[in-house]
Amino acid sequence: QVQLVESGGGSVQAGGSLRLSCQVSGDSDSNYCLAWFRQGPGKEREGVASIDIDGRPTYADPVKGRFAITKEKDTLYLQMNNLKPDDTAMYYCAAYLGRCGGSGLLAATYQYWGQGTQVTVSS
């Protein structure tokens, strides 16, 4: 089984920063496309950023230039800078056994999901 556990959420002022972490456990021989999604109050889940097996990232337009997705060993990170109130959401990490390709920001791509960590940005 593949398990994903998020951490690092919290409440910050606009313009502040947070770093989210996602511990990925499973078959060490597996290669994963990994991603962060978010769902704000009254909104649909949306892709934030993905990182492919080769380490190449993809970002949604609203976060491009502010967020950075990285991975180290068994942990996925999302560095969030210059946070805005519209970034307020529950953030989820997700994994897919294969390459992201051009589908890294599509929720239907992913087989495994974490439970989420809350990010709240106040003005």
C-alpha positions as CSV (number, residue, x, y, z in Angstrom):
1,Q,0.0,0.0,0.0
2,V,1.0,3.6,-0.7
3,Q,0.4,6.0,2.2
4,L,0.7,9.8,2.1
5,V,0.8,12.0,5.2
6,E,0.7,15.8,4.9
7,S,2.0,18.2,7.5
8,G,3.1,21.9,7.8
9,G,-0.2,23.7,7.4
10,G,-1.1,26.6,9.5
11,S,-2.4,30.2,9.7
12,V,-0.3,33.1,8.3
13,Q,-0.7,36.7,7.2
14,A,-0.8,37.7,3.6
15,G,2.7,37.9,2.2
16,G,4.0,35.2,4.5
17,S,5.4,31.7,3.8
18,L,4.7,28.1,4.7
19,R,6.3,24.8,3.7
20,L,4.1,21.8,3.4
21,S,5.5,18.3,3.6
22,C,4.1,14.9,2.5
23,Q,5.7,11.7,3.6
24,V,5.3,9.0,1.0
25,S,5.6,5.4,2.1
26,G,5.3,2.3,-0.2
27,D,7.4,0.2,-2.5
28,S,10.8,1.8,-2.8
29,D,11.2,0.4,-6.3
30,S,8.2,2.3,-7.5
31,N,8.4,5.6,-9.4
32,Y,5.7,8.2,-8.7
33,C,4.2,11.3,-10.2
34,L,3.6,13.4,-7.2
35,A,1.4,16.5,-6.8
36,W,-0.3,19.0,-4.5
37,F,-4.0,19.8,-4.8
38,R,-6.1,22.2,-2.8
39,Q,-9.8,22.8,-2.1
40,G,-11.0,26.1,-0.7
41,P,-14.3,26.8,1.0
42,G,-17.2,26.3,-1.4
43,K,-14.8,25.5,-4.3
44,E,-13.8,22.5,-6.3
45,R,-10.5,20.7,-5.8
46,E,-7.8,22.1,-8.1
47,G,-4.3,21.1,-9.0
48,V,-1.5,23.3,-7.6
49,A,1.7,21.7,-8.6
50,S,3.1,18.4,-9.8
51,I,6.5,16.9,-10.1
52,D,7.3,14.1,-12.5
53,I,9.6,11.1,-12.1
54,D,12.5,13.0,-13.6
55,G,12.0,16.0,-11.2
56,R,10.4,18.3,-13.7
57,P,7.7,20.5,-12.1
58,T,4.4,21.9,-13.4
59,Y,2.5,24.8,-11.7
60,A,-1.0,26.1,-11.9
61,D,-1.1,29.7,-13.1
62,P,-2.3,31.2,-9.8
63,V,0.8,29.9,-7.9
64,K,3.5,30.2,-10.6
65,G,6.4,32.2,-9.4
66,R,5.3,31.9,-5.7
67,F,5.2,28.2,-5.0
68,A,7.9,25.5,-5.5
69,I,7.4,21.8,-5.5
70,T,10.4,19.6,-4.6
71,K,11.1,16.0,-3.5
72,E,13.8,14.6,-1.3
73,K,14.0,10.8,-0.6
74,D,10.6,9.8,0.6
75,T,9.2,13.3,1.2
76,L,7.4,15.7,-1.1
77,Y,7.5,19.5,-0.3
78,L,5.5,22.5,-1.3
79,Q,7.3,25.8,-0.5
80,M,4.7,28.6,-0.5
81,N,5.9,32.2,-0.6
82,N,4.0,35.5,-0.8
83,L,0.8,33.8,0.3
84,K,-2.5,35.4,-0.6
85,P,-5.9,35.0,1.1
86,D,-7.1,33.2,-2.0
87,D,-4.6,30.5,-1.2
88,T,-6.7,29.5,1.8
89,A,-7.6,25.9,1.3
90,M,-7.2,22.3,2.5
91,Y,-4.0,21.1,0.7
92,Y,-3.7,17.4,-0.3
93,C,-0.8,15.5,-1.7
94,A,-1.3,12.8,-4.2
95,A,0.6,10.1,-6.0
96,Y,0.4,8.1,-9.2
97,L,2.5,5.1,-10.2
98,G,3.8,6.4,-13.4
99,R,4.8,9.6,-15.2
100,C,2.7,12.7,-14.9
101,G,3.3,13.6,-18.5
102,G,0.8,16.3,-19.4
103,S,-1.8,15.2,-16.8
104,G,0.0,16.2,-13.5
105,L,-2.6,18.8,-12.5
106,L,-5.7,16.5,-13.2
107,A,-7.1,14.9,-10.1
108,A,-8.3,11.9,-12.0
109,T,-4.7,11.0,-12.7
110,Y,-3.9,10.0,-9.1
111,Q,-4.4,6.7,-7.3
112,Y,-3.4,7.7,-3.8
113,W,-4.3,10.7,-1.6
114,G,-3.4,12.1,1.8
115,Q,-5.8,13.3,4.4
116,G,-4.9,17.0,3.9
117,T,-3.5,19.9,5.9
118,Q,-5.2,23.2,6.3
119,V,-3.7,26.5,5.1
120,T,-5.3,29.8,6.1
121,V,-4.1,33.1,4.9
122,S,-5.5,36.3,6.4
123,S,-5.3,39.8,5.1
